[in-house]
Amino acid sequence: PALLLHTWVAMGVGKGGPQKVDQHFGTHPNEAWWASQVVCAVVEDVPSGPSEDKEANEGERFYKFIDENGKERWIKSSRMLLSEPPDFGSDLSRTITAFTEVRIPYWTSQPHSWITYHAFTLLELDHGQMFAMCERKTDMLELVVGNVEIPMAFFKAFRAMGPGRNPGRCSQEPRQPVTRRISLRQLLGWIDGPVEERWVPYDLLKANCQHFAADLQSFLLDPAAPEHHSENPLLAAPLNWKEERASAMASVARNPKVLKYLPDRLRRDREVVLLAVSNDGNALKYVPEQLRADPEVAMAALRQNGYALPYVHASIRQRRDVVMAAVAQNGYILCYTVERHRQDRDIVLAAVRADANALRYVSAGLRYDPQVMMAASFQNPLAVFRSAMC
């Protein structure tokens, strides 16, 4: 088996960073979701580890392995900037021929039957010519795709985001052949459709890594099942093209997710957009970039659903009034804010009054502040107790 000796991270600020690979920003209805909720990395063999004289690149990670022959190998992982499903060129046509679920127990000595484990799925492409990894980690979807030289054993160590993991702690479920012909392109289409449309914030009981692994494996075994198809509301109630704008407004009022399927000219219509996000803040992810930078649009979305904060344009996402509107509606969204907001008493109070579980993201200087603790206790005493135990 492969042995991961160490992981080196090239961190820092400079001209480096996640790599933009054949992506077309501003043209895809799901641009905001791919940019904020999905992390994708490509891994490749390289001759050596990070060079000391090379400019730091926060989007690169280096893994050092000793293979089964005792040979030292270096693998480089490069993050991609996404605004749509990643373009892997001709490899998109490769077929997924099998998958293996990998589990990492939370405690080293726990029985295999316990449900306390993190799960991710390794995909074999073209009978093992290439491999990919897919997992949910908190609110993020992580994808890793490797080139033809990288064996499956190495993939247990890779992550698209965050530090690598110890393959020695991983256990594999039985390998499952995929009998339906499903290409990598079709997998990304499924993620771009049903997965995105049903994506919800992390929930220990309803939306965690194990739920996503089960959904992914269900799709691979039966892609024709109804739950694996997109829900395009316009198929049931098409627009009246003679009165297109009025028809779009009526459709959006009934179902804000219609915004995803409207023509670009209507998705750029400010009134249509405001109507959609006022009824469902998450519809902000279908709004073109220019309007996601519009404070009025952003605030309308956040007042309805604070979880829309990741979809707000980066130029205004950390504005104090924007953050305040988000945490007042959904305190847990404090986790998406920068440190200065976690040190802001008014923002912190608004967050814990909405959800006492936000205490875990409050700066150390305010976490045990009497006023903050009192506000959190009124909202959820159990959350305060858990925070005190951490």
Residue pairs with C-beta under 8 A, 6 or more apart in sequence:
1 68
1 153
1 167
2 65
2 66
2 67
2 68
2 151
2 153
2 154
2 157
2 167
3 65
3 66
3 167
4 63
4 64
4 65
4 154
4 157
4 164
4 166
4 167
5 64
5 65
5 66
6 63
6 64
7 61
7 62
7 63
7 64
7 157
7 163
7 164
8 49
8 50
8 61
8 62
8 63
8 64
9 60
9 61
9 62
9 163
10 16
10 50
10 54
10 56
10 57
10 58
10 60
10 61
10 62
11 56
11 58
12 55
12 56
12 57
12 58
13 56
13 58
14 55
14 56
14 57
15 55
16 55
16 56
16 57
16 58
16 59
16 60
17 57
17 58
17 59
17 79
17 81
18 58
18 59
18 78
18 79
18 80
18 81
19 59
19 78
19 79
19 80
19 81
20 80
20 81
21 42
21 80
21 81
21 86
21 87
22 87
22 89
23 80
23 81
23 82
23 83
23 84
23 86
23 87
24 83
24 84
25 31
25 83
25 289
26 83
26 288
26 289
27 83
27 84
28 34
28 83
28 84
29 259
29 260
29 261
29 267
29 286
30 84
30 192
30 196
30 260
30 285
30 286
31 83
31 84
31 288
31 289
32 284
32 285
32 286
32 287
32 289
32 292
32 310
32 311
33 196
33 199
33 285
33 311
34 82
34 83
34 84
34 85
34 192
35 81
35 82
35 83
36 285
36 310
36 311
37 139
37 140
37 141
37 196
37 199
37 310
38 82
38 140
38 141
38 142
38 143
38 191
39 79
39 140
39 141
39 142
39 143
39 160
39 161
40 79
40 80
40 82
40 86
40 142
40 143
40 144
40 145
40 160
41 61
41 77
41 78
41 79
41 80
41 142
41 143
41 144
41 145
41 158
41 159
41 160
41 161
42 77
42 78
42 80
42 88
42 144
42 145
42 146
42 147
43 63
43 75
43 76
43 77
43 78
43 144
43 145
43 146
43 147
43 150
43 158
44 75
44 76
44 78
44 146
44 147
44 149
44 150
45 73
45 74
45 75
45 76
45 147
45 149
45 150
46 62
46 74
46 75
46 76
47 74
48 74
49 62
49 64
49 74
50 60
50 62
59 78
59 79
60 76
60 77
60 78
60 79
61 76
61 77
61 164
62 74
62 75
62 76
62 77
63 74
63 75
63 76
63 77
63 154
63 157
63 158
63 164
64 72
64 73
64 74
65 72
65 73
65 74
65 75
65 154
65 157
66 72
66 73
67 73
67 151
75 150
75 154
75 158
77 144
77 158
77 160
79 160
79 161
80 86
84 192
85 188
85 189
85 191
85 192
86 143
86 145
86 188
88 145
88 184
91 125
91 130
91 145
91 184
92 183
92 184
92 185
92 188
93 183
93 184
93 185
94 125
94 126
94 129
94 130
94 183
94 184
95 125
95 126
95 181
95 182
95 183
95 184
96 123
96 124
96 125
96 178
96 182
96 183
96 184
96 187
96 220
97 124
97 125
97 126
97 127
97 128
97 177
97 178
98 123
98 124
98 127
98 128
98 175
98 176
98 177
98 178
99 121
99 122
99 123
99 124
99 175
99 176
99 178
99 216
99 217
99 220
100 121
100 122
100 124
100 152
100 172
100 173
100 174
100 175
100 176
101 119
101 120
101 121
101 122
101 172
101 173
101 176
101 213
101 217
102 119
102 120
102 121
102 122
102 156
102 170
102 171
102 172
102 173
103 117
103 118
103 119
103 170
103 171
103 172
103 173
104 117
104 118
104 119
104 165
104 169
104 170
104 171
105 114
105 116
105 117
105 169
105 171
106 116
106 117
106 118
107 116
108 169
110 116
110 117
112 171
115 210
117 210
118 135
118 209
119 135
119 209
119 210
119 213
120 133
120 134
120 135
120 142
120 209
120 213
121 133
121 134
121 135
121 213
121 216
121 217
122 131
122 132
122 133
122 152
122 155
122 156
123 131
123 132
123 133
123 134
123 187
124 131
124 152
125 131
125 132
125 184
128 152
129 148
130 145
130 146
130 147
130 148
131 146
131 150
131 151
131 152
131 155
132 143
132 144
132 145
132 146
132 155
132 184
133 142
133 143
133 144
133 145
133 155
133 158
133 160
134 141
134 142
134 143
134 144
134 187
134 216
135 141
135 142
135 209
135 212
135 213
136 142
136 202
136 207
136 208
136 209
136 211
136 212
136 213
137 159
137 161
137 162
137 209
138 202
139 201
139 202
139 310
140 161
141 191
141 195
141 199
141 212
142 159
142 160
142 161
143 160
144 155
144 158
144 159
144 160
145 184
146 154
146 155
146 158
153 167
154 167
156 165
156 167
156 170
157 164
157 165
157 166
157 167
158 164
159 165
176 217
176 220
176 221
178 220
178 221
180 220
180 221
180 222
180 223
180 224
182 219
182 220
182 223
186 223
187 219
190 219
190 223
190 228
193 229
193 230
194 227
194 228
194 229
194 230
194 231
195 215
196 285
197 230
197 231
197 257
197 260
200 206
200 207
201 207
201 307
201 332
202 208
218 225
218 227
218 228
219 225
219 228
222 228
231 257
232 261
233 251
233 254
233 255
233 257
233 258
233 261
234 251
234 258
234 261
234 262
237 251
237 254
239 247
239 248
239 251
239 262
240 246
240 247
241 247
244 266
245 266
245 269
245 272
248 258
248 262
248 266
248 269
248 272
249 271
249 272
249 275
251 258
252 258
252 259
252 262
252 272
252 275
252 276
252 279
253 275
253 279
256 275
256 276
256 277
256 279
256 280
256 283
257 280
257 283
257 286
258 276
259 267
259 272
259 273
259 276
259 283
259 286
259 287
260 283
260 286
262 272
264 288
266 272
267 273
267 286
267 287
267 288
268 288
268 290
268 291
270 291
270 294
270 297
273 287
273 291
273 297
274 296
274 297
274 300
276 283
276 286
276 287
277 283
277 284
277 287
277 297
277 300
277 301
277 304
277 308
278 300
278 301
278 304
279 304
280 304
280 305
281 300
281 301
281 302
281 303
281 304
281 305
281 306
281 307
281 308
281 329
282 301
282 305
282 307
282 308
282 311
283 301
284 292
284 297
284 298
284 301
284 308
284 311
284 312
285 308
285 311
287 297
287 311
289 313
291 297
292 298
292 311
292 312
292 313
293 313
293 315
293 316
295 316
295 319
295 321
295 322
298 308
298 312
298 313
298 316
298 322
299 321
299 322
299 325
301 308
301 311
301 312
302 308
302 309
302 312
302 322
302 325
302 326
302 329
303 325
303 329
304 329
305 329
305 330
306 325
306 326
306 327
306 328
306 329
306 330
306 331
306 333
306 354
307 330
307 333
308 326
309 317
309 322
309 323
309 326
309 333
309 336
309 337
310 317
310 336
312 322
316 322
318 337
318 338
318 341
320 341
320 344
320 347
323 337
323 341
323 347
324 346
324 347
324 350
326 333
326 336
326 337
327 333
327 334
327 337
327 347
327 350
327 351
327 354
327 358
328 350
328 351
328 353
328 354
329 354
330 354
330 355
331 350
331 351
331 352
331 353
331 354
331 355
331 356
331 357
331 358
331 379
332 351
332 355
332 357
332 358
332 361
333 351
334 341
334 342
334 347
334 348
334 351
334 358
334 361
334 362
335 358
335 361
337 347
337 361
339 363
341 347
342 348
342 361
342 362
342 363
342 366
343 363
343 365
343 366
345 366
345 369
345 371
345 372
348 358
348 362
348 363
348 366
348 372
349 371
349 372
349 375
351 358
351 361
351 362
352 358
352 359
352 362
352 372
352 375
352 376
352 379
353 375
353 376
353 378
353 379
354 379
355 379
355 380
355 383
356 376
356 377
356 379
356 380
356 381
356 383
356 384
356 387
357 380
357 383
357 386
358 376
359 367
359 372
359 376
359 383
359 384
359 387
360 387
360 390
362 372
366 372
367 387
373 384
376 383
376 384
376 387
377 384
